[in-house]
């Protein structure tokens, strides 16, 4: 194997790809560990901060995190000190939308659990080099924070989106950690049972279910869609794609 082949091989090894079934299995294992540590069955809403502490060994801190023009940073990961760092500048908005705060925390925990090479944490230079393709870094009082930012629809934000799209592994990592976060906050067996008991053909029962799990209605719908428990068509919820097809056949 020549030098080019070795470099390509190392690059391929560095990129991790998870199928949906794998993400669900990992999340279910973690949820099971959480229940075992608590010594009782889990019930919604899942305490995501306690989960991070007990299962992953991560603490939560609030610090003002640097934001570039066109960027909204909700939180990030400080892997060497095992911290999820939430942006203090966004505290009011995140406290007003607890589901968004909880999803952000679960998102960062997904980065830690699925993508951080924890064997390199005692070698910061090596770790930062390995992480450069997956994260951007922003400054905060306690040290640099690795972030995936939400890019605003300003010219600067649009340009940043173009730059991110050139790095092919990031969109898949975002999808992966979002699914992980949803699977922790809404464990598959738990949300499946609750979802089947819910009228999924109307918004009010779905909003009540979102409140029960302390997640946003959009996060709930994404999770139910992942599990084949809902289909949204023309802004209306249906319990399945077959239901939508049947309604269309009736001309409704």
C-alpha positions, 0 to 999 in steps of 0.5 A: 500500500503506497502513501496515498492509499494509506492516507485514503484508508485513514481518512475513510476510517475517520468517517463514521457512518451509522444506519438508522437501525444502529442509531436506534440500537445504541440509543435503546442501550443507553436508555436501558443503562439509564433506567438501570442506574435509576433503579426504576422504569423510565417515564416521560419526560426523560431527564436529559441532563441527568441522562448525560451525567449518569450515562455519558459522564457529561456535565452541562454548563452555561457560558456566552459562546462566540457567534459569527455574523449570520450564525446562531449557536445554541450549544456546543461540546467541550470534549476534553473536559466532558462538557455540553456547553449551552450558549448563555446568550440564548438562555432566555429563548432556550428556557422559553422553549424547553423542548428546543433546549433539551433537543440541543443537549441531546444533539451534543450528547449524540456527538459525544457518544457517536463521533468523539474518539474518546481515546484521544481526549488526553492528546488535545492536539491530535483530538482537535486535528481529528475533529476539524473536519466535523466541527467548527470551534468558537470561543467561550470563557471556559475554553474553545467549544466545538459547535454545529451552528444554526445558520441564519438566512442572511448573506453571511449565513448563506455563504457559510452554508455553502462552505459547510456543504463542501464538507460532505461528512457534516450533513450525515453527522447532523442527521445522525445526532438528531436521530440519536437525540430524538431516540433518547428523548422519545425512546422507541418502545415508549413513544410507540406505545403512547403514539398508538394510543393517541389520535394521530389524525388531529393536531390537539392530541399530538400537541398534548403528546409533545407536552408530555415528552417536553419536546417541540411538535416538530420534533415529535412529528419527526420521531413519529414519522421515523417510526411509521406512526404518522404522515403529514400531508398538506399540513394535516396529520394522518396516522399512516401513509395508507390513511392519506392515500385512502383520503385522497381516494375519497376526494377529501 
